[in-house]
Amino acid sequence: MVGEFKNILKVACIYMATIIGAGFASGQEIVQFFSSYYKGGFYGIVLAGVLFSVIGYIVLDKVYTERIRNYDEFLFPTVGYPFGRVMEVIVMLFMLCVFCIMLAGLGNLLMDKFALPFKYGVLLMAFVCMAAILSDIKGIVSLSTVISPVLIIGILVVGFYIIITKDTSVFSISGSMKKITDNWFFSALIYVSYNSLISTVVMCSLLPYLKTRKVGIAGGILGGLLLCFAALILNAALFIFYPGFLGNELPVLSIIEKRSNILSEVYSIILWLAMFVSAVTSGYCFVDRAKNKVPVNIKLLTVITCIMAIPLAGMGFSNLIASAYPLFGYAGLFMIFVIIIQWMRTPFLKKSNK
């Protein structure tokens, strides 16, 4: 019983880790997709949590019952070959997009902490990431398994700290808030959609952890519920300062810096590691999939990818999230629709075949 619970928790944490990244931890995703809708943002988070639970349950249950070992075995039977090829390209481009966004975030962090000009920060981190991708990636991937739970704990600690010690005397208006859509409902759908592009890829590799069907079902549902809880805490913390600080590139860090130097430094390190690991992992995954599509040496492809990402990252962390994530979110809506419709039809088909 204890062993089964550990497996459920492990699956839930892996699922959460694919969604709780630097964009989430910095507060930028929460601001744009939820906080900018004022009280409606809380409803949006609850809706997103329910959808994450449903999708996690459906995908992991299918992985277990059909013994799916990789994304291709899930993708093509689900959407068919033509659409599968399109979705494959979309996922690959999304990985490149995440790489660019993380470079922008790293540039902002270096600018904030060391007064290094943004463009030089992006340039520096692009070459550091390139060196990491060209070297042994296993160490970076292993580091991500450690960073993810630390990041989740850090988010909850910082969120509760801001809520408990709220002080609007540090209130500040900076920049302007961006809204993804005209209402919180569609914003929540898009948020779930683009996150599901990557999380589905990861879930399709979790068969070794799914010892029983219950582990998959419970792990998916628990992961969605914990995501909902973490997002609610972070949004509640940001809500206190609405609309102050919410226009900043790194809103959570901007609030903490006004309250606690020690906590600010610790959270900066966690955020930097999260961005770095996410950048290297997404960059590596893009290069790894692209090498089968283009006749270019993998090392040269890595160099080209990192150089190409520099001007794109120059658009800025919040601007990239506001423009790129919704774009892939709309594309991913098709995938979510198909997954849920197939799941709803499966019981009927099984009955009709008896």
N, C-alpha and C positions, 0 to 999 in steps of 0.2 A: 504493500500500500504506500509506504514511504517512498520507495523507489519509483513508483508510478507518478506520484506527486512531483518528484524531482524532475522527471522527464517532461511532465506537463509544464512546469515552471520554466524549464530550459527552452522548450519549444516556444512558449509565450515570450520569453526574453529575446530570443533570436528574431521572432516576428516583430517585436517592438523596435529592436535595434535597426531594422531596415527602414523604419519610418522616423524614429526619433534621431535626427541627425543634427548637424550644426545649425541648419535653418530653423529647426524647431527650438533648439536650446538657446539660440541667440534671441528668440522671441520674434524674429522677423516674419516667419511663416504664420505664427499665431496672430500677429498684428494684422497682416494683410488679408488673411482668410477668415478671421473671426473677430478680433477686437475692434476692427474698423466698423463693424455693424452694431456697436454698442451692446445692448442687452441681447440682441438677436444672435450675437456671437456664441453665447452659452448654449442656445438651442442648436446652433450649427455644430458645436463640438459634440453634443449628445447624439445628434444624427450621424456624425462621422464615426463616433465610437460604435454605434450599432452596426453601421455598414462594415467597418473594419472587422467586427466580430463575425458577421455573416460571411464575409468573403474569406476570412481566415478559416472558419469552420468548413465552408464548401470546398476550398482548394485543398486543405490538409486531409479532409476526409477522402477526397478523390485521389490524392497522392497515395494514401494508405490502401484503399480498396482496389485501385488499379495498378498498384506497385510502380508508380511513376518515379523515375530516377533523375530526370533532368527536365529543363524547361521545354525543349522541343517535343518531348513525349506528351506534354500537357497542351502545348500551344496548338499544334496542327490538328489533333483530333477535336479540339474545342472549337476553333474558328475556321478550320479548313485550310487547304494549302495556299490558295491565292492571298487570303486575308492574313494567314499566318506569316507569309513572307513580308507583308507590309508591316505587321506588328513587330516582327523581328528587327526591321530597320528602325522603327520608331523607338524601340527599347534601346538599341545601340546608340542612336542619336541622343536619347535622354541621358545615357551614361556620360556622353561628351558634355552635355549641358550641365550636369551635376559637377563635373570636373571644373568647368569654367566658373560656376557659381561659388564653389569652394575656394578657388584661387582668389576671386574677388573678396570673399569673406576674410581670407588670410591677409590680403592686402589691407583691408580695413582695420583688422586687429593690430597689425604692425604699425599702422599709422596712428592708431589710438594709443598704443602703449609706448612706442618708441619714437613717435613723431617722424617716422619715415614716410616720405611722399608715397601716396597710394600707388602710382605707376611703378615705382621702384620696388615696392613691397610685392606687387603682383609678379614682376619680373624675377625677383629673387626666389619667391616660392615656386614659380614655374620650373626653374632650374633645379631646385631641391626636390620637387616632385618627380621630375624627369630622372634624376639620379636614383631615386627610390624605386621607380618603375623598372629601370634598367638593371637594378641589382636584385637581390633576393626578396621577392614579394611576400614570401611565407611569413617573415617576421612582422611585416605590416599587418597582414591579415590576422595573425595571432594577437597582435596588439589591439585590434579592433574588438576582439572578444572580451578584452579586459576593460577597454575604454567605455564600451556601450553601457554596462551596468553602472559604472562610475558616473557617466553622464546622466543616466536616469535618476540616480540618487542625488546628484548635484542639482538637477532641475527641481526636484521636490524640496530639497533643503532650502535653496534660494527662494523658491516660490513661497514656502511657508514663512521664511524669514521676512520677506517683503510684506506679506499679509499681516503678520503679527506686529512688526515694528513700523507700520505704515506712518509716513510723515510727509504730508503734502507741502511742507515748507521747502522741500527740494524740488517742487514742481517746476517744470520747464517746458516750453513749447519749442520744438526744433523740427524744422522741415514740415512736410505735409503727409498725411496718411493716404495710402493708396487702397482703393477697393477693387477687388477682383471682378465682381459682378454687381448687379444692382440689388441683390438680396442675399441673405445668409444661407438660404436653402441651396441655391446653385453653387455658391462659394464652397459649401461643405462637400457637395458632390464632386467638384473639380479637385478639391484637396485629396479626397479619398482616391479619386481616379488616377492622378499622376503618381501617388505613392504606391498604388497597387501594381503599377508597371514593374517596379523593382522588387517589391515584396513578394509578388507571385513567382518571380525568377528564383528568389531565395527559398521560398517554401517548397518549390519543386525539387530541392536538393535535400530535404529533411527526412526522407524515408528511413535512414538508419536510426533516427531518434524516435520514430513512431512505432514503438513496440506493440501497442494495441490501438484499436480504432478510437478508443476513449481518449488516448493521449493526444491524437490529432484534433479531435473535436473540441476537447476541453482547452487545449493549448491555443487554438485559434480564437475561441471565445474569450478566454482570459486575457490574451494579448490585446484584443480590441477594447476590453473593459479597462485595462490598466493604461492604455493609451488615452482613453477618454478621461480617466482620473488625472493623469499628468497634465494633459492639455487644459483641463478645467482649473487646476491649481495655478498654472502659469498665466492663464487668461485672467483669473481673479486678481493675481498680483499686478498685472499690467492695467487692469480695469481701474485700480485705485488712482492711477495717474492719468486716466483718460482725459484729454488727448495728449497730455504732456509726455515727452520722451518717445512716444509711439512713432514719431517721424524720424527717429535716429536709425542709423544703419544697424546698430546692435543695441536695441532698446533695453533688454534685461541688464546687460553689462553697464549701460549708461545709468540706470537706476541704482545698481549696487555700488557703483563708484562714488555716489553721493552719500552712501551710508556706512560702508565698511571697506577699508583699504585691504585688509587681510582676505576677506571673502572675495573681494574683487580680483585680487591677484590669483587666488586659487581657481576661481571660475574662469579667468582668462586662460590659464594653463589648460584646463579641461576643454574649453572651447577651441583652443588652438589645436590640441591633439585630435579632437573630434573632426575639425575641418581638414586637418592634414591627412588623417586616416581615410576619411571619406573621399578626399581628392585623389589620393594615390590608388585607392581601391576602384573608384569609378573610372579613373584614367586607364588603369591596367585592364579592367574588364572591356573597355571600349577597344583598346589596342588588340586584345586577345581575340575579340570577335571580328574586328576589322581586318585582321591579317588573312582571314579566309576569303575576304571579299575583294581585296586589292593585291596585285602582285608586287608588293614592296617588302623589303627586309624589315623584320619586326623592330629592330633597333632604330632604323631610319624612320619607321612609322611612328615610333614613340617620340622621337625628336620633332617630327613634323606636327604631331598632335599637340605637344606642349607649346611650341612656337605659335601655332594657330590659335591656341586658347588664350594667349596673352591679350590681343586686342579685344576679344570677346569679353574677357573678364573686366576689361577697362570700362565696360558699361556700368559697373557698380553692383554690389551685392543685392540691395533692395530692388533695383531696376530689373535685374535679371530674374529674380524671383517673381516679380510682378508681371513680367512679359513671357518668360520661357515656361514656367511651371503651368500657368493656365493653358498655354498652347498644347502641351503634352497631356494636360488634364482632359481637354476636349477629345483628344485622340484616344485616350484611355477609357473614355466613357463607353465606347463600343465594346471593349473587352469586359468591363464590369457587367454590362447589359447581357452579353452572351453567357457569361458564367452563371449569373442569377437565373436567367431564363432556362438554361439547360438543367439547372438544379431543380427548378420548379416543375419541369416536364418529366424528370427521371422517374418519380414514383408512379406517374400515370403510365409511362411506357412499360415499366416493369409489370404493372398490373395487367396491362393489355396483352403482354406477351405470355402470361401464364395460361 
